[in-house]
């Protein structure tokens, strides 16, 4: 998972897939850097079976299969229904899977709640990173989940980050808030005895995972503290039409 996140950041920064990332990412799909249109991107068109399939047309509903009690609301085109799922998860977060949070993030983006969408994408990603530092996610019991989360991050991540980095300061605040949320709301699956764990104490490994998340956030913040880096970054985004596609109001 660490390699995947590094590759995702490199793709975000360079709009290209470094050779070292070829084994970390799923099979290539058309990526946002190849878009030449200035048209605003108003929905996230990704497919992560069996959990999520974007609607085939703008007036159709997506297929969502992440949580029996929330799937119908997540598939709704009504902004209030999506906000209701968000509020439900905030109220009872302990058992909510990262896949459910990813589906929520996508649907929040689709209905125009894009800052909320970025938060829940980062929170889902970070909850899973924390889990993967404690449990053996390559075991048969978790292999499908691991594949799905890699797919969500690599396919949907460019959409969220393309919007989030319209305002780097706000992006950094949301990223910090997501880590805080993950620390304050431990995922109960992390401590289920029937799920295989890595060596060491689970609580200690989880604490180390949170420290890793904070360290990564600080490294990213430091990277963007250089004005020349920000200038080059924004120039590359402009070259790929990212502001027109994602920084609309």
C-alpha angles and dihedrals in degrees: 000000000000090000091050093053092048090050092048090054092047091051090048091052100040105026088227136090112246113224091242089063096057093097095042098058132064121252112305119272128183104285133211093249088068093059112106097178123105090212114127114255103231102168138034111242105199137133122209107166132240093012108047140011120176118233113274092224134025093253097045128089125248122241109248124183108164106103126014093217095046106033096091093049091047090052092052121107090215114107091212091057092053091047089051090057090049091052092046091054092047089053097048108019104149099090100031112121123229088241090059089050091050091052089049091051092052093049093046088056091047093055094046101259091123102158089053088047093056092048094052093045090054092043092051092048093047094045088054094046089053090049092048091054090057106033130049097250091180091065118107090251092062105024095102091050091049092051091048095050092049088052094048092050096045097041103035098028096079090056094052095042093045088060097036094055092056081090111026094189092054091044091055091049092051092047090052091048090052093054090048090052093050091051094048094045110046114198107245093215087069089074101038106126093213091064114082115247135202118251118285136042113321095219092049091048090050091051089051090049092055089049088052091052091051091047091051091050091051092049091052091048091050091049091057094044089085110088092210090054091051091047092051091044093052091045090055091048091051091049088056094046091244097141092053092046099044114013097068120126 
